[in-house]
Amino acid sequence: QVQLVESGGGLVQAGDSLRLSCAASGQNFNDYNLGWFRQAPGKDREFVAAINWSGKITHYADSVKGRFTISRGDAENTVYLQMNSLKHEDTAVYYCAADSSRLPTSFLRRSETYEIWGQGTQVTVSS
C-alpha cells in the first residue's frame, strides 16, 4: 500500500501558476488511479482532477478544465497538478488520493472511490 505526501502549495496572486506534487512511498504506484480533491473553508471536499493507472485517461472538474493539468511520473512515484491562471476561488486545501480499483473511470470523480489520502497542502490565491 502506498502513502501520499503533498507539496507545492503556497500563497500566490490571481493569474499566477503553481505546481502541486504528491509523492508516494510504497510498492506498485503504477497500479493506482490517482486524484486531486480540494476543500475550501466551510465547504465540502470537491473533485478537481484524476488520472487512471495507465495515464491514458484523465478527468477534470468543469471549474478547472483548461487551467489545470494532472500528470503522473511513475518513475518518480509522483502525481502532479499544474495549476495555471489561478483564481481566488481556487483557494483551498488540496489533497491527493489513490485508488486501486478497476471501476469505470467516471468513479474517479467520487471521493469515496479512493482508499488512500494525503494530508493536504494549502493553496491561497489572493485577488
C-alpha positions as CSV (number, residue, x, y, z in Angstrom):
1,Q,0.0,0.0,0.0
2,V,1.3,3.5,-0.8
3,Q,1.4,6.5,1.4
4,L,1.0,10.0,-0.1
5,V,2.6,13.3,0.8
6,E,1.6,16.5,-1.0
7,S,3.8,19.6,-1.5
8,G,4.0,22.7,-3.6
9,G,1.2,24.8,-2.1
10,G,1.6,28.4,-1.1
11,L,0.3,32.0,-1.4
12,V,0.1,33.4,-4.9
13,Q,-1.8,36.2,-6.7
14,A,-4.7,35.7,-9.1
15,G,-3.4,34.8,-12.5
16,D,-0.3,33.0,-11.2
17,S,0.6,29.4,-11.5
18,L,1.6,26.6,-9.1
19,R,2.5,23.0,-9.5
20,L,1.5,20.6,-6.7
21,S,3.3,17.3,-6.2
22,C,2.2,14.2,-4.5
23,A,4.9,11.8,-3.7
24,A,4.1,8.2,-3.0
25,S,6.0,5.7,-0.9
26,G,5.4,2.0,-1.1
27,Q,5.0,-0.5,-3.8
28,N,3.1,-0.7,-7.0
29,F,2.5,3.0,-7.5
30,N,1.7,2.5,-11.2
31,D,-1.2,0.2,-10.3
32,Y,-3.1,3.1,-8.7
33,N,-5.5,5.6,-10.1
34,L,-4.8,9.0,-8.7
35,G,-6.9,12.0,-8.0
36,W,-6.8,15.5,-6.6
37,F,-9.5,17.0,-4.5
38,R,-9.8,20.3,-2.6
39,Q,-11.7,21.6,0.3
40,A,-12.3,25.3,0.9
41,P,-13.3,26.6,4.4
42,G,-16.9,25.8,5.2
43,K,-17.4,23.8,2.0
44,D,-17.4,20.1,1.2
45,R,-14.5,18.4,-0.4
46,E,-14.7,18.5,-4.2
47,F,-13.2,16.7,-7.1
48,V,-10.5,18.5,-9.1
49,A,-8.8,16.1,-11.4
50,A,-8.0,12.4,-11.8
51,I,-5.7,10.2,-13.9
52,N,-6.1,6.5,-14.3
53,W,-3.4,3.9,-13.6
54,S,-2.1,3.9,-17.2
55,G,-2.0,7.6,-17.5
56,K,-4.2,7.5,-20.6
57,I,-7.4,8.7,-19.1
58,T,-7.9,12.0,-17.3
59,H,-11.0,13.7,-15.8
60,Y,-11.3,17.3,-14.7
61,A,-13.9,19.3,-12.9
62,D,-15.6,21.9,-15.1
63,S,-14.3,24.7,-12.9
64,V,-10.6,23.8,-13.6
65,K,-10.8,22.4,-17.2
66,G,-8.4,24.2,-19.4
67,R,-6.5,25.7,-16.5
68,F,-5.3,22.6,-14.5
69,T,-3.4,19.6,-15.8
70,I,-2.9,16.3,-14.0
71,S,0.0,14.1,-14.9
72,R,1.9,11.2,-13.3
73,G,5.6,10.3,-13.3
74,D,5.7,6.7,-12.5
75,A,9.5,6.6,-12.4
76,E,9.3,9.3,-9.6
77,N,6.3,7.8,-7.9
78,T,4.7,11.2,-8.1
79,V,1.5,12.7,-9.4
80,Y,1.4,16.4,-10.3
81,L,-1.2,19.1,-10.6
82,Q,-0.2,22.0,-12.8
83,M,-2.4,24.9,-12.0
84,N,-2.4,27.9,-14.3
85,S,-4.5,31.1,-14.3
86,L,-5.3,30.7,-10.7
87,K,-8.4,32.4,-9.3
88,H,-9.3,33.4,-5.8
89,E,-12.0,30.7,-5.8
90,D,-9.2,28.1,-6.2
91,T,-8.2,28.8,-2.6
92,A,-8.4,25.5,-0.7
93,V,-6.6,22.7,0.9
94,Y,-5.6,20.3,-1.9
95,Y,-5.5,16.6,-1.3
96,C,-4.2,13.8,-3.4
97,A,-5.7,10.3,-3.3
98,A,-5.0,6.9,-4.6
99,D,-7.4,4.1,-5.7
100,S,-6.5,0.5,-6.6
101,S,-9.9,-0.4,-8.1
102,R,-10.7,-1.0,-11.7
103,L,-14.1,0.6,-11.7
104,P,-15.1,2.7,-14.7
105,T,-13.0,5.9,-14.7
106,S,-16.1,8.0,-14.1
107,F,-16.0,6.8,-10.5
108,L,-12.7,8.7,-10.0
109,R,-14.8,11.8,-9.6
110,R,-16.1,10.4,-6.3
111,S,-14.1,10.8,-3.1
112,E,-15.5,7.6,-1.7
113,T,-13.7,5.7,-4.5
114,Y,-10.3,6.4,-3.0
115,E,-8.8,4.4,-0.2
116,I,-5.6,6.3,0.4
117,W,-5.3,10.1,1.1
118,G,-2.5,12.5,1.7
119,Q,-2.5,15.1,4.5
120,G,-3.2,18.1,2.1
121,T,-1.4,21.2,1.1
122,Q,-2.8,24.8,1.4
123,V,-3.2,26.9,-1.7
124,T,-4.2,30.5,-1.2
125,V,-4.9,32.8,-4.2
126,S,-5.1,36.5,-3.4
127,S,-7.5,38.5,-5.6
